[in-house]
Amino acid sequence: MTELLSWVLAFVAGLPLGAIFFGGLWWTVRAGAVSSRPAQWFVGSLLLRMGIALAGLHFVGHGKPERLLLCLLGFTVARFVVTWVTRPSRDDSHGSPLEVIHAP
């Protein structure tokens, strides 16, 4: 029973790690796009996000490959959740900056 609990907790611990990593990436892209020094945003964010993610994975994995894999699975699930939550709305009247508009 305790092994199953540690597996569930490893998966659950991967969720906030992934949310911090990919949510931070989304925030960095938005802030870096309008910044006068985008390189500092991207490098600083990368170092901070990677440090948090690697430290969390190391702590949760604790030398157990199955716990590390379950934590990575939670990390990946968080990626899909953050992507879904941060997608642009379809009723955006201003248009998406990624949307291509062709002349008639």
C-alpha positions as CSV (number, residue, x, y, z in Angstrom):
1,M,0.0,0.0,0.0
2,T,2.8,2.5,0.8
3,E,4.4,1.8,-2.6
4,L,1.2,2.6,-4.4
5,L,0.8,5.8,-2.3
6,S,4.4,6.9,-3.2
7,W,3.6,6.3,-6.9
8,V,0.4,8.4,-6.7
9,L,2.2,11.2,-4.8
10,A,5.1,11.1,-7.4
11,F,2.5,11.6,-10.2
12,V,0.7,14.4,-8.3
13,A,4.1,16.1,-7.5
14,G,4.8,16.2,-11.3
15,L,1.7,18.2,-11.9
16,P,2.8,21.5,-10.2
17,L,6.3,21.0,-11.4
18,G,5.0,20.9,-15.0
19,A,2.6,23.8,-14.4
20,I,5.5,25.9,-13.0
21,F,7.7,25.0,-16.0
22,F,5.2,25.5,-18.8
23,G,3.3,28.3,-17.2
24,G,6.5,30.1,-16.6
25,L,7.4,29.5,-20.3
26,W,4.1,31.0,-21.4
27,W,4.6,34.0,-19.1
28,T,8.1,34.5,-20.3
29,V,7.2,34.5,-23.9
30,R,4.5,37.1,-23.3
31,A,6.8,39.3,-21.2
32,G,9.8,38.8,-23.4
33,A,7.9,39.7,-26.6
34,V,7.3,43.3,-25.4
35,S,10.5,43.7,-23.4
36,S,13.4,45.9,-24.5
37,R,15.8,43.1,-23.3
38,P,14.1,39.8,-24.3
39,A,17.3,37.7,-24.1
40,Q,17.6,38.4,-20.3
41,W,14.0,37.3,-19.9
42,F,14.5,34.1,-21.8
43,V,17.8,33.1,-20.3
44,G,16.8,34.0,-16.7
45,S,13.5,32.2,-17.0
46,L,15.2,29.1,-18.5
47,L,17.7,28.9,-15.7
48,L,15.0,29.4,-13.0
49,R,12.5,27.0,-14.6
50,M,15.1,24.3,-15.3
51,G,16.5,24.6,-11.7
52,I,13.0,24.2,-10.2
53,A,12.1,21.3,-12.5
54,L,15.3,19.4,-12.0
55,A,15.4,19.9,-8.3
56,G,11.8,18.7,-8.0
57,L,12.4,15.7,-10.2
58,H,15.5,14.8,-8.2
59,F,13.7,15.2,-4.9
60,V,10.7,13.2,-6.0
61,G,12.6,10.5,-7.9
62,H,15.0,9.9,-5.0
63,G,16.8,7.1,-6.8
64,K,13.6,5.2,-7.7
65,P,13.1,5.0,-11.5
66,E,9.3,4.2,-11.3
67,R,8.7,7.3,-9.2
68,L,10.8,9.4,-11.5
69,L,8.8,8.2,-14.5
70,L,5.5,8.8,-12.8
71,C,6.6,12.3,-11.9
72,L,7.6,12.9,-15.5
73,L,4.1,11.6,-16.5
74,G,2.5,14.2,-14.2
75,F,4.9,16.8,-15.7
76,T,3.7,15.9,-19.2
77,V,0.0,16.0,-18.2
78,A,0.6,19.5,-16.8
79,R,2.0,20.5,-20.2
80,F,-1.3,19.6,-21.9
81,V,-3.3,21.3,-19.2
82,V,-1.3,24.6,-19.4
83,T,-1.5,24.5,-23.2
84,W,-5.3,24.1,-23.0
85,V,-5.7,26.8,-20.3
86,T,-3.5,29.4,-22.1
87,R,-4.8,28.9,-25.6
88,P,-6.3,32.0,-27.2
89,S,-10.1,32.3,-27.1
90,R,-12.0,31.8,-30.3
91,D,-14.2,34.8,-29.8
92,D,-11.2,37.2,-29.7
93,S,-12.3,40.2,-31.6
94,H,-8.8,41.6,-32.0
95,G,-7.5,38.5,-33.8
96,S,-4.6,36.3,-32.8
97,P,-1.1,37.5,-33.6
98,L,-0.4,34.0,-35.0
99,E,-3.5,34.3,-37.3
100,V,-2.6,34.8,-40.9
101,I,-4.9,37.3,-42.7
102,H,-4.9,37.2,-46.5
103,A,-5.9,40.0,-48.7
104,P,-9.1,39.4,-50.9
